[in-house]
Amino acid sequence: MSLDPEWLIVGLILLGHVALIVVITNIAHASGASDRVLGVIKLILLGILVAIAGLIVWHPFVGPWSSWPWMLRGYTLACLATALVGFPLVTLMRFGRRLPVGISGKSSEVDLAEMAGKESLIGQGKYAWLLRLPGNESFRLKKVEWEIAIPNLPDEWDGLSLVHLTDLHFSPPFGDGSSKPWPTRPGPGMPTSSPSPATCSTTTRRSTGSCP
């Protein structure tokens, strides 16, 4: 197999294919379906991912793109559009996004495995082995702190702090559905709440000016 333009296009199609499956998976997780239903959906999506990827790689050996089934051609066009337009556009929008007036923030990372030791945070769930895979970053906590200035904020709410934990991925590895990976008695410097790959802390303060 040579790296001619045709195979470069196939690579772009596969990139768009994976991106579309990831989007559909995220939508499924946001649907509020039960864990059992989500498990079935993810198995189906995994089968679709592998099957269509196999068709995309196999068809160039069979004949030119014009000879592919029309459904596969339509899907590959959607994959190409995702890889060449959608993915770069979304990336540029994310990096170019500016904070609204009155909001400031900072972010940092905390390595929970370095603080407490990875093995002390891994339970006995059937997927616990995933947490031991090389390159796994489940124990890297991203901490984002926002300060929001709100005009006419009541005195009682000035300085109010809110904590938002999101993207908890510990329930399957620990098997009890509680997302509580911490030991019963946390060691020195360890937080007493469940960690999360993304944690947001928001503090409100009274604005001295006016927001548009």
N, C-alpha and C positions, 0 to 999 in steps of 0.2 A: 504494500500500500504506500504510494508516494504522496507527499504533501503537495498535491496540485490544488488549484483553486477550488475544485469540486469538493475536496475533503475539508478545506477550510470553511466552506459554506456549511457542510455537514456538522462541523464543530460548533459553528454559530447556532445552527438549528438545535443541537443538543443542549447548548447553554440556555437558549430560550425555553426549551422543553422543561428543563429542571426548574427554571425560574417560575414558570406557570404552575408547576406542581407544588412548589413551595407556597405560592400565593393561595392556591386552592386549599392547601393544608392549613394555612393560617386562618382562612375564612371558616373552615370546619371547626377549628378550635374556638373561634369566637361565636359559634352558633349556640353554645350552651348545651350541647348534646352530652349525654352521659359518657362515662369513661368506656363502657362496653361498646357503645355506638361509635365513638371516636376510634376505638381500636379496630373495628371492622372497616371504617372509612379509610384509615391509614394503611391497612393491608391492601385494600382495593387500589388506593393511589400508588402504593409501591408496585403492585402488579402492572398498573397502567404505565408507570414510569419505565419499568424494565421492558415491557412489551413494545411500547412505541419507540423507545430508544433502539431496540433491536431492529424494528422495521426501518427506522431512519438509516441505520448503518448498513442494513442488508440491501436495500433497494438500489443504491448506486451500482452494485454488482450486477443487478438484473437489467437495468436499462436507464436511459436518460430520465430527467425529472418529469418531462412531459408524458412519460408512460406510467407514472405512478398513479395509484387510485386517487380520484378527485378529493375524497375526504382527507387522505394523507397529505395531498398537496395543499389543501386549505389550511390544515393544521400546521404544516411546516412554514407556511407564509406567516401565520400568527406567531410562531416561534422566532422566525427571523425578525419580525417587527419588534418583538419583545427584546431580543438580544441587541439589535442595532439602534432602536429608538427608545423603547420603554425603559430598559435598564439604565442606559446612560442619562436619560432625562431625569429619572427619579433620583439618581445619584447626584447630579448637578443641583437639583432642587434642594436636596437634603443639606449639601454643603453650603449652598447659598442662602439658606433660610436665616432670617434675622429675627432676633427676639423683639417682641412688641415693646412699645414704650412703657416704662414702669416695671419691667422685669429684668432682673440680673441673676446670674447664676455661675456656678463653678462645678466641676466634676473631678472625681478621683477614683482610683481603683484600690480595692482591698483584697489581698490574697488570703482567703480563709484557711487554705491548706497549710500555708506557711505559719499562720498563727497557732493553729491547733493540731496540725498533723492530719493528712488526708484520711488515714485509716480510722481515726477517732470520729470522723464525720460520715463514714459509710456504714449503712445498716445492713440488714439481711434480706432485703427485697430481691425478687427474681431478676431485676434489672440493675442490681448494685454493681455488677461487673462493668457496666458502661462508665461508671465514675472512675474506674481504674485504667481506662484506655489512655494511651499516650496522647498528649495534646488536648485532653479534656479540660475545658475551662469553666466547668459548672461551679467551682469553688472560688472563681474570681468575681468579686462583687463590684459592680459599678455604682458609685454613690454620686448622686446629682443633688445639689442644693440650690434651690431657687429662692429669691427674695422678691416679693411682689408688693409694689406700692399701689394702694387703692385709695382714691379720693373719698373723703367723708367717711372713713372707716371709724366705727364706734371705738371709744377709748378701751372698752373691755376686750376688743379683739386686736388691739395694737400689740404686735409681737407674737401673735398666735402661730404655733408651729404644727404642721401636719406631716405625717409620714405615710408614704405610699409604697407598698411592696408589690412588685409585678414580675411576671415571668418566673414563677416558682416551678422548678423542674425536679423537685426532690421526692414527690409522692411515689412514683413508680419504683425508683431505686430502694426506697425504704419500705414499701409494701403496705403501709398502714393507712395511707390516704390522708395523713395529718400534716405532712410537710414539716415534721419536727426532727431534723437531723442532729440537733445538739444533744450532748450528754446531759444527764439529769443535773449534774453540777458543773456548770461552765467554769473553765479555768480562768486565771487572771487575765483581764483584758478582753475576754470573749464576750460577745453580745449574748443576751438572754433570749432574743427573739430569733425566729427562723430567718436565714439569709436568703437573698434573692439576687439573681444576676443583674437586676436593675432596681435600685432603690432611690426614691425621690423624697427629699425633705423640703417642705415649703414653709417659709415664714412670711407672714403678712405684716405690713407696717403702714402707717398713715402717710399718704402722699401730701406734700406741702404745695404741690402744684395741681394742675388739672390735666387729665389725660384726654386726648382727642377721641 
